[in-house]
Amino acid sequence: MVETKRDVVVGIPTKNEEATILHVMDSVALGLMEFFYDYDCAVVVVDGGSTDRTLELAKSFRIPRTIVKKVISDGNIKGKGDAIRVILEQAKEMDADMVAILDSDLMSIKPFWVDRLLRPIVFGEADYIFPRYIRDKHDGGITKLVTYPLITTLFGKEVRQPMGGEIGLSNELVEKCLESPLFPSDFGIDTFITMVALANNFRTDRALLGVKLHESTLKYAIPKKHLLPMFYQVVRSLFELMEHYERVWRPRSVLIRAPRMHKRLVRYKGILPSPVKIDLNEFWKEVENLNTRFDELRKIIGDEHTDKVIDLVKKKQEGLDKYCWAEIVYMFAAAYKKKKDKRLIELFGWLWLLRYIEWIHETEGLSLARAEDKCFEQLLAFMVKRDLLLEIY
């Protein structure tokens, strides 16, 4: 039985975001009132066990009477993916035509974001809207070095920020995601939705949202507390989906044109993102004990690819370059397909930190536009090495 029929559902997954939740909810409400006044709308906040005042504040927020508000707290919600599953299930129960999802730690959100994320779906032009932000050149290390180049190389569709957090979905895509056996419970969710959309040939579009300022960037200083756990979750979901959709991406021919946006960024005069504070000493602490890590790799994989990875790293200890990194990503993807050992993901994370360190050195002092050029060059390295992936996977 359909609950209360809603045309639009905006979902906000939360956990310990008392500093920003009211701002996000207010911006969402203003966006719905301005751009979707004639639509039946709902805002669904799903909390994943906040220990601060996030839940209390969300419940107390006074939303316009024409908009339905639901605040859900469930002890079974362990991660972001679980929260988004509840949002999508709520949207399905309400028979919603479209869903927008926005993170709860946003400081730069504006009401027009809601329109940008949903308007192409309203017009029947797209089923999946992914975000495009201006972000600091050192922000988004998982995106820049793993998910963006790999997903783009697999499917031949450039999604620059495939785990941006702010997305729009048609009801058809919602249905496809909910029926998948690989729906993740954690930070793998954004990558999951992107890959489901691309693998199933849903129409995509991007929402230009400007600068993204969010509290997550404040957690980069010590990688083992936030970055590495997120990396493990994202990559596990990425590798599992990569295997699941192999029959889709393997036969595709890939041709990506250099985007024009980088050249336009040279003349960008708008608000700049806040610099991300990264303590390279903390990064180096996590990549110590090279020989011990190499021994672990040999025990887990134990084939010719292991020695090739080790040789690549030893030759490039001063910094993993873009081509070396592309080979390493493909080798770990192939190894995980065969072994399904979570220790592989952890060892991969250690090498990712080495590449991240080199990325910071490569882009130090560069403008946003030039840093974007570097990001595209990393993608091209993945494409150049694509035959290696087809050979070893």
BALOBA-1460 file (C-alpha; in Angstrom, 3 decimals):
// residues 393
<rec num="1" residu="m" x="0.000" y="0.000" z="0.000"/>
<rec num="2" residu="v" x="1.341" y="3.420" z="-0.988"/>
<rec num="3" residu="e" x="1.866" y="5.636" z="2.059"/>
<rec num="4" residu="t" x="1.203" y="9.236" z="1.013"/>
<rec num="5" residu="k" x="1.919" y="9.715" z="-2.663"/>
<rec num="6" residu="r" x="4.852" y="12.101" z="-3.099"/>
<rec num="7" residu="d" x="6.321" y="13.315" z="-6.371"/>
<rec num="8" residu="v" x="9.694" y="14.290" z="-4.931"/>
<rec num="9" residu="v" x="11.659" y="12.880" z="-2.004"/>
<rec num="10" residu="v" x="14.818" y="14.525" z="-0.719"/>
<rec num="11" residu="g" x="16.841" y="12.268" z="1.548"/>
<rec num="12" residu="i" x="19.476" y="13.340" z="4.051"/>
<rec num="13" residu="p" x="21.592" y="10.628" z="5.748"/>
<rec num="14" residu="t" x="23.015" y="11.885" z="9.039"/>
<rec num="15" residu="k" x="25.391" y="10.976" z="11.803"/>
<rec num="16" residu="n" x="26.749" y="13.486" z="14.320"/>
<rec num="17" residu="e" x="26.227" y="16.576" z="12.193"/>
<rec num="18" residu="e" x="24.619" y="18.911" z="14.712"/>
<rec num="19" residu="a" x="26.634" y="21.877" z="13.397"/>
<rec num="20" residu="t" x="25.219" y="21.656" z="9.853"/>
<rec num="21" residu="i" x="21.959" y="19.661" z="9.824"/>
<rec num="22" residu="l" x="19.669" y="22.676" z="10.281"/>
<rec num="23" residu="h" x="21.430" y="24.577" z="7.506"/>
<rec num="24" residu="v" x="21.074" y="21.612" z="5.145"/>
<rec num="25" residu="m" x="17.405" y="21.065" z="5.992"/>
<rec num="26" residu="d" x="16.651" y="24.778" z="5.626"/>
<rec num="27" residu="s" x="18.330" y="24.933" z="2.220"/>
<rec num="28" residu="v" x="16.435" y="21.838" z="1.070"/>
<rec num="29" residu="a" x="13.088" y="23.246" z="2.245"/>
<rec num="30" residu="l" x="13.750" y="26.582" z="0.514"/>
<rec num="31" residu="g" x="14.767" y="24.765" z="-2.669"/>
<rec num="32" residu="l" x="11.592" y="22.673" z="-2.709"/>
<rec num="33" residu="m" x="9.385" y="25.708" z="-2.033"/>
<rec num="34" residu="e" x="11.041" y="27.761" z="-4.769"/>
<rec num="35" residu="f" x="11.498" y="25.194" z="-7.516"/>
<rec num="36" residu="f" x="8.939" y="22.448" z="-6.764"/>
<rec num="37" residu="y" x="6.073" y="24.403" z="-5.247"/>
<rec num="38" residu="d" x="3.442" y="22.562" z="-7.310"/>
<rec num="39" residu="y" x="4.856" y="19.132" z="-6.497"/>
<rec num="40" residu="d" x="4.040" y="16.926" z="-3.531"/>
<rec num="41" residu="c" x="7.354" y="16.770" z="-1.680"/>
<rec num="42" residu="a" x="8.862" y="14.992" z="1.289"/>
<rec num="43" residu="v" x="12.108" y="15.382" z="3.219"/>
<rec num="44" residu="v" x="13.380" y="12.173" z="4.806"/>
<rec num="45" residu="v" x="16.183" y="12.372" z="7.360"/>
<rec num="46" residu="v" x="17.689" y="9.012" z="8.300"/>
<rec num="47" residu="d" x="20.046" y="8.992" z="11.256"/>
<rec num="48" residu="g" x="22.751" y="6.389" z="11.724"/>
<rec num="49" residu="g" x="23.146" y="6.547" z="15.494"/>
<rec num="50" residu="s" x="24.138" y="10.125" z="16.301"/>
<rec num="51" residu="t" x="25.424" y="10.723" z="19.802"/>
<rec num="52" residu="d" x="25.139" y="14.511" z="19.577"/>
<rec num="53" residu="r" x="22.024" y="16.691" z="19.008"/>
<rec num="54" residu="t" x="21.631" y="15.900" z="15.290"/>
<rec num="55" residu="l" x="18.460" y="13.837" z="15.752"/>
<rec num="56" residu="e" x="16.909" y="16.307" z="18.180"/>
<rec num="57" residu="l" x="17.570" y="19.235" z="15.853"/>
<rec num="58" residu="a" x="16.213" y="17.413" z="12.800"/>
<rec num="59" residu="k" x="13.000" y="16.576" z="14.639"/>
<rec num="60" residu="s" x="12.556" y="20.139" z="15.864"/>
<rec num="61" residu="f" x="13.093" y="21.758" z="12.453"/>
<rec num="62" residu="r" x="9.916" y="23.515" z="11.319"/>
<rec num="63" residu="i" x="9.323" y="22.663" z="7.701"/>
<rec num="64" residu="p" x="6.631" y="24.280" z="5.501"/>
<rec num="65" residu="r" x="3.274" y="22.557" z="5.964"/>
<rec num="66" residu="t" x="3.058" y="21.606" z="2.304"/>
<rec num="67" residu="i" x="6.143" y="19.379" z="2.696"/>
<rec num="68" residu="v" x="6.063" y="16.063" z="4.538"/>
<rec num="69" residu="k" x="8.957" y="15.574" z="6.972"/>
<rec num="70" residu="k" x="10.078" y="12.212" z="8.292"/>
<rec num="71" residu="v" x="12.961" y="11.693" z="10.705"/>
<rec num="72" residu="i" x="13.968" y="8.058" z="11.107"/>
<rec num="73" residu="s" x="16.381" y="6.570" z="13.612"/>
<rec num="74" residu="d" x="17.011" y="2.844" z="13.451"/>
<rec num="75" residu="g" x="19.531" y="0.828" z="15.434"/>
<rec num="76" residu="n" x="20.123" y="-1.377" z="12.382"/>
<rec num="77" residu="i" x="21.617" y="1.527" z="10.430"/>
<rec num="78" residu="k" x="25.363" y="0.950" z="10.642"/>
<rec num="79" residu="g" x="26.658" y="3.103" z="7.794"/>
<rec num="80" residu="k" x="25.810" y="5.601" z="5.070"/>
<rec num="81" residu="g" x="24.657" y="2.866" z="2.698"/>
<rec num="82" residu="d" x="22.130" y="1.563" z="5.212"/>
<rec num="83" residu="a" x="20.743" y="5.077" z="5.661"/>
<rec num="84" residu="i" x="20.406" y="5.597" z="1.913"/>
<rec num="85" residu="r" x="18.702" y="2.234" z="1.519"/>
<rec num="86" residu="v" x="16.058" y="3.397" z="4.011"/>
<rec num="87" residu="i" x="15.661" y="6.655" z="2.067"/>
<rec num="88" residu="l" x="15.179" y="4.775" z="-1.209"/>
<rec num="89" residu="e" x="12.726" y="2.365" z="0.411"/>
<rec num="90" residu="q" x="10.765" y="5.316" z="1.791"/>
<rec num="91" residu="a" x="10.710" y="6.881" z="-1.673"/>
<rec num="92" residu="k" x="9.422" y="3.632" z="-3.139"/>
<rec num="93" residu="e" x="6.687" y="3.401" z="-0.506"/>
<rec num="94" residu="m" x="5.652" y="6.970" z="-1.351"/>
<rec num="95" residu="d" x="5.676" y="6.094" z="-5.072"/>
<rec num="96" residu="a" x="8.017" y="9.021" z="-5.680"/>
<rec num="97" residu="d" x="8.951" y="9.867" z="-9.252"/>
<rec num="98" residu="m" x="12.393" y="11.181" z="-8.289"/>
<rec num="99" residu="v" x="14.785" y="11.306" z="-5.367"/>
<rec num="100" residu="a" x="17.567" y="13.672" z="-4.419"/>
<rec num="101" residu="i" x="20.140" y="12.755" z="-1.774"/>
<rec num="102" residu="l" x="22.338" y="15.293" z="-0.020"/>
<rec num="103" residu="d" x="24.988" y="14.853" z="2.644"/>
<rec num="104" residu="s" x="24.320" y="16.373" z="6.042"/>
<rec num="105" residu="d" x="27.750" y="17.949" z="6.597"/>
<rec num="106" residu="l" x="27.435" y="20.539" z="3.819"/>
<rec num="107" residu="m" x="28.384" y="24.124" z="4.565"/>
<rec num="108" residu="s" x="28.100" y="25.488" z="1.018"/>
<rec num="109" residu="i" x="24.712" y="24.036" z="0.033"/>
<rec num="110" residu="k" x="22.300" y="26.439" z="-1.674"/>
<rec num="111" residu="p" x="18.560" y="26.015" z="-2.392"/>
<rec num="112" residu="f" x="19.209" y="25.812" z="-6.153"/>
<rec num="113" residu="w" x="21.136" y="22.551" z="-5.606"/>
<rec num="114" residu="v" x="17.794" y="20.750" z="-5.240"/>
<rec num="115" residu="d" x="16.698" y="22.038" z="-8.635"/>
<rec num="116" residu="r" x="20.004" y="21.158" z="-10.322"/>
<rec num="117" residu="l" x="19.824" y="17.599" z="-8.994"/>
<rec num="118" residu="l" x="16.240" y="16.988" z="-10.111"/>
<rec num="119" residu="r" x="15.385" y="19.198" z="-13.102"/>
<rec num="120" residu="p" x="16.859" y="16.867" z="-15.791"/>
<rec num="121" residu="i" x="14.754" y="14.045" z="-14.334"/>
<rec num="122" residu="v" x="11.633" y="16.233" z="-14.391"/>
<rec num="123" residu="f" x="12.230" y="16.933" z="-18.075"/>
<rec num="124" residu="g" x="12.804" y="13.249" z="-18.828"/>
<rec num="125" residu="e" x="16.393" y="13.922" z="-19.894"/>
<rec num="126" residu="a" x="18.184" y="11.744" z="-17.323"/>
<rec num="127" residu="d" x="17.757" y="9.075" z="-14.670"/>
<rec num="128" residu="y" x="20.922" y="9.760" z="-12.718"/>
<rec num="129" residu="i" x="22.344" y="13.173" z="-11.857"/>
<rec num="130" residu="f" x="25.844" y="13.271" z="-10.434"/>
<rec num="131" residu="p" x="27.473" y="16.382" z="-8.966"/>
<rec num="132" residu="r" x="30.287" y="18.508" z="-10.331"/>
<rec num="133" residu="y" x="32.030" y="20.713" z="-7.807"/>
<rec num="134" residu="i" x="35.034" y="22.907" z="-7.559"/>
<rec num="135" residu="r" x="37.066" y="21.240" z="-4.821"/>
<rec num="136" residu="d" x="40.508" y="21.797" z="-3.412"/>
<rec num="137" residu="k" x="43.233" y="20.102" z="-5.446"/>
<rec num="138" residu="h" x="44.193" y="17.926" z="-2.450"/>
<rec num="139" residu="d" x="40.605" y="16.994" z="-1.612"/>
<rec num="140" residu="g" x="39.007" y="13.791" z="-2.892"/>
<rec num="141" residu="g" x="42.055" y="11.540" z="-3.072"/>
<rec num="142" residu="i" x="39.965" y="8.387" z="-3.484"/>
<rec num="143" residu="t" x="37.988" y="9.974" z="-6.305"/>
<rec num="144" residu="k" x="40.916" y="11.491" z="-8.191"/>
<rec num="145" residu="l" x="43.182" y="8.461" z="-7.997"/>
<rec num="146" residu="v" x="40.818" y="5.472" z="-8.011"/>
<rec num="147" residu="t" x="37.089" y="5.792" z="-8.654"/>
<rec num="148" residu="y" x="37.137" y="8.511" z="-11.321"/>
<rec num="149" residu="p" x="39.826" y="7.022" z="-13.577"/>
<rec num="150" residu="l" x="38.776" y="3.408" z="-13.079"/>
<rec num="151" residu="i" x="35.010" y="3.819" z="-13.529"/>
<rec num="152" residu="t" x="35.505" y="6.109" z="-16.524"/>
<rec num="153" residu="t" x="37.900" y="3.635" z="-18.138"/>
<rec num="154" residu="l" x="35.555" y="0.716" z="-17.527"/>
<rec num="155" residu="f" x="32.354" y="2.223" z="-18.893"/>
<rec num="156" residu="g" x="33.550" y="4.945" z="-21.265"/>
<rec num="157" residu="k" x="31.434" y="7.600" z="-19.563"/>
<rec num="158" residu="e" x="33.286" y="10.372" z="-17.771"/>
<rec num="159" residu="v" x="31.864" y="10.852" z="-14.286"/>
<rec num="160" residu="r" x="34.362" y="13.191" z="-12.698"/>
<rec num="161" residu="q" x="32.988" y="12.897" z="-9.175"/>
<rec num="162" residu="p" x="31.350" y="9.468" z="-8.897"/>
<rec num="163" residu="m" x="31.194" y="9.597" z="-5.094"/>
<rec num="164" residu="g" x="30.288" y="13.238" z="-4.571"/>
<rec num="165" residu="g" x="27.409" y="12.628" z="-2.148"/>
<rec num="166" residu="e" x="24.781" y="14.842" z="-3.816"/>
<rec num="167" residu="i" x="22.824" y="12.960" z="-6.476"/>
<rec num="168" residu="g" x="19.448" y="12.696" z="-8.184"/>
<rec num="169" residu="l" x="17.726" y="9.440" z="-9.160"/>
<rec num="170" residu="s" x="14.635" y="8.513" z="-11.143"/>
<rec num="171" residu="n" x="12.225" y="5.976" z="-9.667"/>
<rec num="172" residu="e" x="13.454" y="3.428" z="-12.231"/>
<rec num="173" residu="l" x="17.033" y="3.761" z="-10.996"/>
<rec num="174" residu="v" x="15.837" y="3.569" z="-7.386"/>
<rec num="175" residu="e" x="14.174" y="0.252" z="-8.202"/>
<rec num="176" residu="k" x="17.306" y="-1.096" z="-9.908"/>
<rec num="177" residu="c" x="19.499" y="-0.170" z="-6.934"/>
<rec num="178" residu="l" x="17.181" y="-1.727" z="-4.365"/>
<rec num="179" residu="e" x="17.042" y="-5.040" z="-6.205"/>
<rec num="180" residu="s" x="20.851" y="-5.362" z="-6.417"/>
<rec num="181" residu="p" x="22.487" y="-8.038" z="-4.222"/>
<rec num="182" residu="l" x="25.555" y="-5.805" z="-3.865"/>
<rec num="183" residu="f" x="23.894" y="-2.835" z="-2.174"/>
<rec num="184" residu="p" x="26.566" y="-1.711" z="0.319"/>
<rec num="185" residu="s" x="25.910" y="-0.653" z="3.895"/>
<rec num="186" residu="d" x="28.772" y="1.827" z="4.118"/>
<rec num="187" residu="f" x="30.708" y="4.505" z="2.210"/>
<rec num="188" residu="g" x="30.697" y="2.348" z="-0.903"/>
<rec num="189" residu="i" x="27.162" y="3.554" z="-1.614"/>
<rec num="190" residu="d" x="27.943" y="6.516" z="-3.886"/>
<rec num="191" residu="t" x="30.240" y="4.424" z="-6.086"/>
<rec num="192" residu="f" x="27.613" y="1.679" z="-6.122"/>
<rec num="193" residu="i" x="24.847" y="3.938" z="-7.412"/>
<rec num="194" residu="t" x="27.129" y="5.385" z="-10.093"/>
<rec num="195" residu="m" x="28.160" y="1.952" z="-11.351"/>
<rec num="196" residu="v" x="24.611" y="0.577" z="-11.315"/>
<rec num="197" residu="a" x="23.500" y="3.553" z="-13.412"/>
<rec num="198" residu="l" x="26.337" y="3.220" z="-15.938"/>
<rec num="199" residu="a" x="26.246" y="-0.566" z="-16.208"/>
<rec num="200" residu="n" x="22.506" y="-0.551" z="-16.858"/>
<rec num="201" residu="n" x="22.690" y="2.254" z="-19.433"/>
<rec num="202" residu="f" x="20.634" y="4.743" z="-17.487"/>
<rec num="203" residu="r" x="20.798" y="8.250" z="-18.907"/>
<rec num="204" residu="t" x="23.090" y="10.495" z="-16.920"/>
<rec num="205" residu="d" x="23.655" y="14.205" z="-16.516"/>
<rec num="206" residu="r" x="25.727" y="16.379" z="-14.219"/>
<rec num="207" residu="a" x="24.698" y="19.113" z="-11.829"/>
<rec num="208" residu="l" x="27.099" y="22.038" z="-11.616"/>
<rec num="209" residu="l" x="26.986" y="22.956" z="-7.932"/>
<rec num="210" residu="g" x="29.944" y="25.309" z="-7.554"/>
<rec num="211" residu="v" x="32.261" y="25.083" z="-4.576"/>
<rec num="212" residu="k" x="31.785" y="22.259" z="-2.107"/>
<rec num="213" residu="l" x="32.606" y="23.049" z="1.500"/>
<rec num="214" residu="h" x="31.961" y="20.211" z="3.914"/>
<rec num="215" residu="e" x="33.170" y="19.079" z="7.310"/>
<rec num="216" residu="s" x="34.646" y="15.802" z="6.059"/>
<rec num="217" residu="t" x="37.740" y="17.628" z="4.804"/>
<rec num="218" residu="l" x="38.597" y="18.449" z="8.417"/>
<rec num="219" residu="k" x="39.186" y="14.738" z="9.038"/>
<rec num="220" residu="y" x="42.026" y="14.221" z="6.558"/>
<rec num="221" residu="a" x="44.871" y="15.012" z="8.938"/>
<rec num="222" residu="i" x="45.177" y="11.482" z="10.375"/>
<rec num="223" residu="p" x="44.422" y="9.032" z="7.543"/>
<rec num="224" residu="k" x="43.877" y="5.901" z="9.640"/>
<rec num="225" residu="k" x="40.938" y="7.490" z="11.494"/>
<rec num="226" residu="h" x="38.838" y="8.515" z="8.512"/>
<rec num="227" residu="l" x="40.455" y="8.275" z="5.089"/>
<rec num="228" residu="l" x="41.662" y="4.685" z="5.189"/>
<rec num="229" residu="p" x="38.414" y="3.191" z="6.579"/>
<rec num="230" residu="m" x="36.509" y="5.050" z="3.863"/>
<rec num="231" residu="f" x="38.997" y="3.846" z="1.236"/>
<rec num="232" residu="y" x="38.554" y="0.204" z="2.285"/>
<rec num="233" residu="q" x="34.762" y="0.425" z="2.036"/>
<rec num="234" residu="v" x="34.724" y="2.235" z="-1.304"/>
<rec num="235" residu="v" x="37.293" y="-0.038" z="-2.957"/>
<rec num="236" residu="r" x="35.660" y="-3.241" z="-1.746"/>
<rec num="237" residu="s" x="32.365" y="-2.165" z="-3.283"/>
<rec num="238" residu="l" x="34.159" y="-0.976" z="-6.432"/>
<rec num="239" residu="f" x="35.977" y="-4.268" z="-6.954"/>
<rec num="240" residu="e" x="32.864" y="-6.363" z="-6.273"/>
<rec num="241" residu="l" x="30.801" y="-4.357" z="-8.744"/>
<rec num="242" residu="m" x="33.624" y="-4.481" z="-11.264"/>
<rec num="243" residu="e" x="33.444" y="-8.268" z="-11.234"/>
<rec num="244" residu="h" x="29.636" y="-8.305" z="-11.210"/>
<rec num="245" residu="y" x="29.454" y="-6.144" z="-14.335"/>
<rec num="246" residu="e" x="32.449" y="-7.562" z="-16.180"/>
<rec num="247" residu="r" x="30.287" y="-8.779" z="-19.056"/>
<rec num="248" residu="v" x="29.148" y="-5.160" z="-19.508"/>
<rec num="249" residu="w" x="32.424" y="-3.225" z="-19.399"/>
<rec num="250" residu="r" x="34.851" y="-5.753" z="-20.927"/>
<rec num="251" residu="p" x="33.584" y="-5.500" z="-24.542"/>
<rec num="252" residu="r" x="33.158" y="-1.723" z="-24.507"/>
<rec num="253" residu="s" x="35.439" y="0.463" z="-26.570"/>
<rec num="254" residu="v" x="36.469" y="3.569" z="-24.696"/>
<rec num="255" residu="l" x="37.170" y="7.000" z="-26.097"/>
<rec num="256" residu="i" x="37.234" y="10.035" z="-23.812"/>
<rec num="257" residu="r" x="37.678" y="13.554" z="-25.084"/>
<rec num="258" residu="a" x="39.587" y="16.090" z="-23.055"/>
<rec num="259" residu="p" x="37.017" y="18.221" z="-21.205"/>
<rec num="260" residu="r" x="36.873" y="21.939" z="-21.852"/>
<rec num="261" residu="m" x="36.133" y="22.820" z="-18.250"/>
<rec num="262" residu="h" x="39.817" y="22.842" z="-17.297"/>
<rec num="263" residu="k" x="40.562" y="25.678" z="-19.727"/>
<rec num="264" residu="r" x="37.620" y="27.674" z="-18.438"/>
<rec num="265" residu="l" x="38.845" y="27.218" z="-14.864"/>
<rec num="266" residu="v" x="41.902" y="29.295" z="-15.749"/>
<rec num="267" residu="r" x="39.600" y="32.318" z="-15.804"/>
<rec num="268" residu="y" x="37.502" y="31.291" z="-12.778"/>
<rec num="269" residu="k" x="36.992" y="34.211" z="-10.360"/>
<rec num="270" residu="g" x="34.428" y="32.781" z="-7.963"/>
<rec num="271" residu="i" x="34.714" y="31.487" z="-4.418"/>
<rec num="272" residu="l" x="37.641" y="29.135" z="-3.901"/>
<rec num="273" residu="p" x="37.419" y="25.970" z="-1.816"/>
<rec num="274" residu="s" x="39.130" y="25.927" z="1.555"/>
<rec num="275" residu="p" x="42.572" y="24.285" z="1.414"/>
<rec num="276" residu="v" x="42.558" y="20.744" z="2.754"/>
<rec num="277" residu="k" x="44.980" y="20.290" z="5.624"/>
<rec num="278" residu="i" x="47.033" y="17.142" z="5.146"/>
<rec num="279" residu="d" x="49.840" y="16.145" z="7.472"/>
<rec num="280" residu="l" x="52.291" y="14.257" z="5.271"/>
<rec num="281" residu="n" x="54.141" y="13.011" z="8.354"/>
<rec num="282" residu="e" x="50.985" y="11.130" z="9.359"/>
<rec num="283" residu="f" x="50.724" y="9.726" z="5.835"/>
<rec num="284" residu="w" x="54.325" y="8.516" z="5.928"/>
<rec num="285" residu="k" x="53.712" y="6.814" z="9.290"/>
<rec num="286" residu="e" x="51.107" y="4.628" z="7.605"/>
<rec num="287" residu="v" x="53.425" y="3.497" z="4.800"/>
<rec num="288" residu="e" x="56.376" y="2.328" z="6.857"/>
<rec num="289" residu="n" x="57.751" y="-1.238" z="6.958"/>
<rec num="290" residu="l" x="57.960" y="-1.828" z="3.219"/>
<rec num="291" residu="n" x="59.490" y="-5.290" z="3.402"/>
<rec num="292" residu="t" x="56.865" y="-6.517" z="5.856"/>
<rec num="293" residu="r" x="54.106" y="-5.355" z="3.522"/>
<rec num="294" residu="f" x="55.784" y="-7.032" z="0.563"/>
<rec num="295" residu="d" x="55.922" y="-10.315" z="2.497"/>
<rec num="296" residu="e" x="52.185" y="-10.037" z="3.180"/>
<rec num="297" residu="l" x="51.511" y="-9.505" z="-0.513"/>
<rec num="298" residu="r" x="53.513" y="-12.607" z="-1.446"/>
<rec num="299" residu="k" x="51.627" y="-14.738" z="1.086"/>
<rec num="300" residu="i" x="48.203" y="-13.621" z="-0.130"/>
<rec num="301" residu="i" x="48.686" y="-13.545" z="-3.898"/>
<rec num="302" residu="g" x="51.830" y="-15.525" z="-4.569"/>
<rec num="303" residu="d" x="51.979" y="-15.208" z="-8.368"/>
<rec num="304" residu="e" x="53.938" y="-13.294" z="-10.973"/>
<rec num="305" residu="h" x="51.795" y="-10.211" z="-10.505"/>
<rec num="306" residu="t" x="52.943" y="-9.932" z="-6.888"/>
<rec num="307" residu="d" x="56.564" y="-9.587" z="-7.911"/>
<rec num="308" residu="k" x="55.617" y="-7.074" z="-10.577"/>
<rec num="309" residu="v" x="53.791" y="-4.882" z="-8.050"/>
<rec num="310" residu="i" x="56.749" y="-5.074" z="-5.670"/>
<rec num="311" residu="d" x="59.212" y="-4.240" z="-8.443"/>
<rec num="312" residu="l" x="57.112" y="-1.273" z="-9.489"/>
<rec num="313" residu="v" x="56.970" y="0.073" z="-5.950"/>
<rec num="314" residu="k" x="60.669" y="-0.461" z="-5.268"/>
<rec num="315" residu="k" x="61.648" y="1.329" z="-8.458"/>
<rec num="316" residu="k" x="59.322" y="4.200" z="-7.652"/>
<rec num="317" residu="q" x="59.761" y="4.609" z="-3.921"/>
<rec num="318" residu="e" x="60.448" y="8.275" z="-4.501"/>
<rec num="319" residu="g" x="56.874" y="8.518" z="-5.796"/>
<rec num="320" residu="l" x="54.398" y="6.333" z="-7.662"/>
<rec num="321" residu="d" x="53.785" y="8.008" z="-11.019"/>
<rec num="322" residu="k" x="50.500" y="7.880" z="-12.936"/>
<rec num="323" residu="y" x="51.392" y="4.892" z="-15.169"/>
<rec num="324" residu="c" x="52.834" y="2.847" z="-12.343"/>
<rec num="325" residu="w" x="49.713" y="3.591" z="-10.310"/>
<rec num="326" residu="a" x="47.356" y="2.522" z="-13.119"/>
<rec num="327" residu="e" x="49.140" y="-0.847" z="-13.334"/>
<rec num="328" residu="i" x="48.961" y="-1.329" z="-9.565"/>
<rec num="329" residu="v" x="45.211" y="-0.615" z="-9.488"/>
<rec num="330" residu="y" x="44.565" y="-3.150" z="-12.241"/>
<rec num="331" residu="m" x="46.733" y="-5.781" z="-10.568"/>
<rec num="332" residu="f" x="44.915" y="-5.417" z="-7.257"/>
<rec num="333" residu="a" x="41.525" y="-5.528" z="-8.967"/>
<rec num="334" residu="a" x="42.524" y="-8.783" z="-10.674"/>
<rec num="335" residu="a" x="43.977" y="-10.209" z="-7.471"/>
<rec num="336" residu="y" x="40.848" y="-9.411" z="-5.480"/>
<rec num="337" residu="k" x="38.701" y="-11.116" z="-8.098"/>
<rec num="338" residu="k" x="40.681" y="-14.312" z="-7.505"/>
<rec num="339" residu="k" x="41.324" y="-14.187" z="-3.764"/>
<rec num="340" residu="k" x="38.503" y="-12.119" z="-2.150"/>
<rec num="341" residu="d" x="40.836" y="-11.455" z="0.784"/>
<rec num="342" residu="k" x="40.127" y="-8.232" z="2.698"/>
<rec num="343" residu="r" x="43.846" y="-7.943" z="3.486"/>
<rec num="344" residu="l" x="44.374" y="-7.143" z="-0.188"/>
<rec num="345" residu="i" x="42.216" y="-4.045" z="0.217"/>
<rec num="346" residu="e" x="44.261" y="-3.002" z="3.244"/>
<rec num="347" residu="l" x="47.542" y="-3.449" z="1.383"/>
<rec num="348" residu="f" x="46.092" y="-1.585" z="-1.566"/>
<rec num="349" residu="g" x="45.231" y="1.267" z="0.799"/>
<rec num="350" residu="w" x="48.842" y="1.475" z="1.868"/>
<rec num="351" residu="l" x="49.946" y="1.862" z="-1.760"/>
<rec num="352" residu="w" x="47.180" y="4.401" z="-2.364"/>
<rec num="353" residu="l" x="48.653" y="6.555" z="0.384"/>
<rec num="354" residu="l" x="52.018" y="6.415" z="-1.405"/>
<rec num="355" residu="r" x="50.344" y="7.604" z="-4.596"/>
<rec num="356" residu="y" x="48.382" y="10.244" z="-2.686"/>
<rec num="357" residu="i" x="51.629" y="11.615" z="-1.251"/>
<rec num="358" residu="e" x="53.071" y="11.856" z="-4.751"/>
<rec num="359" residu="w" x="49.858" y="13.505" z="-5.987"/>
<rec num="360" residu="i" x="50.228" y="16.195" z="-3.313"/>
<rec num="361" residu="h" x="53.811" y="16.823" z="-4.433"/>
<rec num="362" residu="e" x="52.798" y="16.885" z="-8.116"/>
<rec num="363" residu="t" x="50.061" y="19.460" z="-7.575"/>
<rec num="364" residu="e" x="51.752" y="21.649" z="-4.956"/>
<rec num="365" residu="g" x="51.692" y="25.232" z="-6.165"/>
<rec num="366" residu="l" x="49.447" y="24.465" z="-9.138"/>
<rec num="367" residu="s" x="46.236" y="26.328" z="-9.908"/>
<rec num="368" residu="l" x="42.891" y="24.521" z="-9.755"/>
<rec num="369" residu="a" x="42.839" y="24.365" z="-13.549"/>
<rec num="370" residu="r" x="46.310" y="22.853" z="-13.825"/>
<rec num="371" residu="a" x="45.519" y="20.374" z="-11.045"/>
<rec num="372" residu="e" x="42.452" y="19.306" z="-13.056"/>
<rec num="373" residu="d" x="44.724" y="18.750" z="-16.043"/>
<rec num="374" residu="k" x="46.817" y="16.454" z="-13.846"/>
<rec num="375" residu="c" x="43.675" y="14.588" z="-12.850"/>
<rec num="376" residu="f" x="42.766" y="14.057" z="-16.501"/>
<rec num="377" residu="e" x="46.320" y="12.885" z="-17.196"/>
<rec num="378" residu="q" x="45.843" y="10.213" z="-14.519"/>
<rec num="379" residu="l" x="42.696" y="9.087" z="-16.320"/>
<rec num="380" residu="l" x="44.599" y="8.875" z="-19.617"/>
<rec num="381" residu="a" x="47.212" y="6.670" z="-17.932"/>
<rec num="382" residu="f" x="44.422" y="4.268" z="-16.920"/>
<rec num="383" residu="m" x="43.165" y="4.229" z="-20.488"/>
<rec num="384" residu="v" x="46.627" y="3.618" z="-21.928"/>
<rec num="385" residu="k" x="46.987" y="0.605" z="-19.619"/>
<rec num="386" residu="r" x="43.471" y="-0.763" z="-20.239"/>
<rec num="387" residu="d" x="44.806" y="-3.663" z="-22.312"/>
<rec num="388" residu="l" x="46.727" y="-4.835" z="-19.249"/>
<rec num="389" residu="l" x="43.478" y="-4.993" z="-17.319"/>
<rec num="390" residu="l" x="41.783" y="-7.024" z="-20.058"/>
<rec num="391" residu="e" x="44.752" y="-9.378" z="-20.091"/>
<rec num="392" residu="i" x="45.072" y="-10.105" z="-16.378"/>
<rec num="393" residu="y" x="41.481" y="-9.736" z="-15.125"/>
